[in-house]
Amino acid sequence: METTAAKTIRRFALPRLAAAALVMVTTASMSPAPARAETWPAKPVTLIVPYAAGGTVDKVARQIQEGLRKRLAQPVMIDNRAGAGGTIGTAQIARSAPDGYTIGMVFDGFATESHIYPKLPYASQKDLTGVSYMVRSPMVLVVPASSPYKTLQDYVAAAKKTDAVSYASVGAGSSNQLVAELFHEAAGTSGTHTPYKGGGPAINDLLGGHVDSMIASLPLVMPYVRAGKLRALAVTAGQRDARLPGVPAVAESYKGFEAYSWVAMIAPARTPPNVVAKLGAEVNATLRDPVIGKVLSDGGFDVIAGDGAQANKLIREESARWGRLIKSRHIVIE
């Protein structure tokens, strides 16, 4: 039988508990969802570049940094996390909170990582998502100015003698190596691969005549071609490039040949879609700024400004394409 004291406790305590519960539920329902597009960004954004300062991706990042800061009304801090072909910095992006405050920029090698490195600490297409397909650039087959190879036909004729020509890359499994192997596959030739630790050492040895050739991005080699230190034999775009007048496209000799270096922005996979969309729109608006666009174009880049869906499509297609080549050409990291 309930005592008078118990009745008193029940009469006063239960309504108070119910009221407290109602307040908690109401408060929870009114709490903002994390990183909603209408409130994001409410603090500085960190942009991880998983490559060294001064490289191709870093140059694009620094071109958009100030414009993006103005559009977001928040500081955009670039954090260079170089190492292991970009996988160290990319792993940091994948591990970051999916709130839109830590994002990253990658280049074409991102699409081939899973084929080159079997023990990545992340799944490229599962743990990360595209924000923007930012820019791309054709690649260029170059030789030293003193090279006996004056034309693409000269180069192919020499390469038909098994391993008679050597080619440099910025590292084993890099796009330089893959596009060179794609070229040799198309031409029915072969070459000796000489990997370097970065573009600087590769270019230096190429200029010194220690290696015969290199297929590298237009932004990397254009200054040397214009200075007369390197000779451009062909571009890998589907057509000629006005920035290198008189240089033929590989496709003129090998129908359908086309390959590009590219840069994309990515974010952790669970970042809210509306935040990804808003970020992508602001990045692309920055890229379309006439002043920024001209600087990038003059530097050898073509502005694409594609959205996250286009970036994800690019990554899927590039991964499949180069994955087949890596397998057929038996490309491995020694």
N, C-alpha and C positions, 0 to 999 in steps of 0.2 A: 504494500500500500504506500503511495507517494506521500511524503511528509509535506508539511506546510512550507518548510525551507526549500525543498526541492521544487515545489510549485512556483515559488517566488523566483528562483534561479531560472527556471524554464521560461517564465513569463517575461523576464527582462533580458535574459541572455540570447535567446533564440532570435528575437527580432533584430537585435544588434548584430548577430552573426550574419543574418540574412542581408541586412543593410550593407555590411562590410563586403560580403560576397558580391552584391550588386555593384558596389563601387569598383571592385577589382575587375569585374567583367566589363563594365562600362569603360574603365580606364584602358584596359587591354584593347578594346575595340576601337578606341580613339587614338591609340599609339600609332605613329607613322610606320609604314613598312620600310625596311632598310633600303636605302639607296633608291627611293622613288624618283622617277624622272623629273617630277615637278620640284623636288628639293635638291636633287643632285646637280652640280657638285656643291657641297657645303663646306668643303675644306680643300687644301691643295691636292693635286693629282700627281702621282709618281709614274713616270714613263720609263720603263726598263728597256734599255738597249743592250742586248746580250752580246755585244761586240765592242771592240776597242774604239775609243774616241778618235775621230778623224776618218773612220771607215765610211763605206757607202751608206749604210743604214743610219749611222750617227749624223751624217751630213743632212739627210732628209729630216731627221728628228729636229735638228737645230734650225732648219729652215721654217718649220711649222710651229716651233715652240712659242714664240712671242704672239703670233696670230691666234693660236689656240688659247693662250692665256687670256687674251682680250675677249675672245668669244665665250669662254667659260667663266670669266670674271674670278678666276682662281689661279694661283701659281701652278705652273707645270714644271716639275723638277725631273731632269734627265738623270738616270742612274745607269752608268755603264757597268755591266756585269759580264765581262768577257771571259772566255775559256771554254775548252772542249767543243770547239766548233759552234759555239752559241748555246749549247745545251745547259750550261750552268745557269745563265741568266733566264733562259726559257723555263727551267724548272722552278725558279723563284716566282715567275709570273703564275705558273700553274698552281703553286702552293698558296698564293696570296688570297686574301678574302675576296669573294666575288661581289664586290660592292661598287665597282667602277672607279675606285681610288688608286688601284695599281693596275696598269695596263702595260703593253709592250709592243715593240716593233720588231719584225723578223724579215729576213729576205728568203730567196728561193730555196736555200738549203734546209729551211724548216720543213718543207714538204718531203724531203728525202731522209730525214733523220732516222725514222723508224726502220728504214731499209739498211742503213749504214751502221747504226749503233743498236745492237740487239738488247741492251740492258738499260734503256732509258728509264729515268725515274718518273716518267709521265707518258701518257698516251696522247700524241700530238693532236689528233682529231677528236678525242673524247674529253680531254681535260682542258682544252682551250677552244675558243671560238673566234671567228673573224669579226672584226669591227669595220675595217675599210681595206679595200684593195687600192692602195695609195698610188704607186707609180710603177713603171716598168722601164727597162732600157734594153736596146739591142746589145748583143755581144759582138765582139770584133776579133777576127783572126789577124794577129799582128806578128811581125817579124822585125828584127833589128834593121835599122836603115842600111847597114852594111851587108845584109843578107843577100845571097845570090838569087833568092826567090823573089822575082819581081811581080808575079801574078799568082792567082789561085791555081792556075794550071801548072805552073812551075812547082809549086808546093806539092800538089797531088802527084806529079810525076816522080818527085823525090821520095814521097811517102810510099809509093808502090814498091819501092825496094824495102823489104821488111825491116821495120824499126829504124829506117834511115833518118827519120826526123824525130826530134825530141820536143815535148811541149811542157810548159810550166803550168802549175795551178797554185792556188792559195792553200791547198791542203787536200789530202786524199778524201775522195767522196764529195768534193766541192762541185759547184755548178761549172766551174772552169773545166774540171776533169770530165764531168758528165757530157757537157756540150761538145767537148773535143772528141769524146768517144762516139757520140752520136754522129759527128761529122765523119769520122773514120769509117763508121758503119755505112753511111750513105755513099762514101767515095770508094769503098772497098779497099781501104788502106789500113795501115796501123802506124803507131808511133810509140815512142818511149816516154812514159809519164814521169815527170820530175816534180814532186810535191814540195812546196815551201810552207813556212809558217807565216802566212800573210801575204798581202799584195805587194808591200814594199820590197821585201827580199826577192820575190819573184820578178818584179819589174827591174830591179837592179841587175839581176843576173841576165835577164833578157837584153837589157841595154848593153851589158858587157859582152854579149855574144856567147855566154856560157850555156845557153839553152836556145834552141832554134826558133821557138814560136810560143804563142799563148793565145787562148781564146778568153778574153776578159770583157767585162762590162764597158760600155762606151764611156761612162763617167771616169773610169779608172785610166783608160788609155788615150782618150781624146787629147789631153794636153800634150802628150808625147808625140802623137801623130802630127798635130798642128805645128809642133816645134821641129819637126823633121827628124826626130830621134827614133821613131818607130814607123814602119810602113804597114798600112792597113791593106790586107789582101781581100777581105770580104766581110760583110755584116751578116748577122744571123736573123735579122728581121725578114719578113716576107717580101720586102721590097727595099730599095735603096734608101739611105737616110740622108736628108739634106745637110746634116751637120758634117758629113764626110763626103763632099761632092766627088763624083767620079769613082767611088768605091762600089763594086758590084755586090749584090746580095748572093749568098750561097745558093739560094733558091733558083737563081738563073742557071746554075749548072746542075743542081740536084733538086728537082721539082718537089715542092711541098716542104722543103726544109725550113724550119722556123723555130726559134728558141729565144727566150728573153730572161734577163735577170729582173727580179721584181721585189717590191717591198710592201708588206701588209701590216696593219695594226691588229693586235689580238688582245683578248681579255680572258680571265678565268671562265670556264664553261658555264658556271651557274650564275654569272652576272645577269641581273634582270634584263629581259629583252628590251624593255623601254629605255633603260639606261644605255645599253649597247647601241640602240637606234639613235638616241640623242647624241651620244659621243661620236658615232660615225658621221652623222649629219654635220656636226661642228668641224670635225677633221676635214671632211670633204669640202665644206665651204671655205675653209682656210686654204686648202690646196688650189681651189678655183680662183683665189685672189690673183688678179692679173700680175701684180709685182712678184709674188711668190712663184706663180706659174712660170714666169719668164726666167727667173733665176734657176729654177729646176730644169727647164728646157735647155737653157744655155749650158747647164752642167751635164747634159746628156740624158736627162730623164724625160719620160713622157707621162704627164699627169693622167691617171685613170679615174680616180675619185669614185670607185665603186663601193657599194654598201657591204654590210656584213655577209649577206647571202652570196654576193659575188666573190668575196674573199674566201668563203668556205668552199665554194664551187672550184675556184682556182686551186686551192690547196688539195682538194680531193683529186682533181684531174692531173695535177702535176705529180702527186704522189704515185698515182697509177702509172703514168707515163714513164717516169724515171725509175720506178721500181722494176718495170719490165726490162729497161736497159741495164740496170745494175745486175740483174740476174743473168741476162743473156751475154753480157760482157765480162761476167765474173769479177765485178768490182768489189773489193774488200778493203777494210782498214787493216794495215799490217800491224 
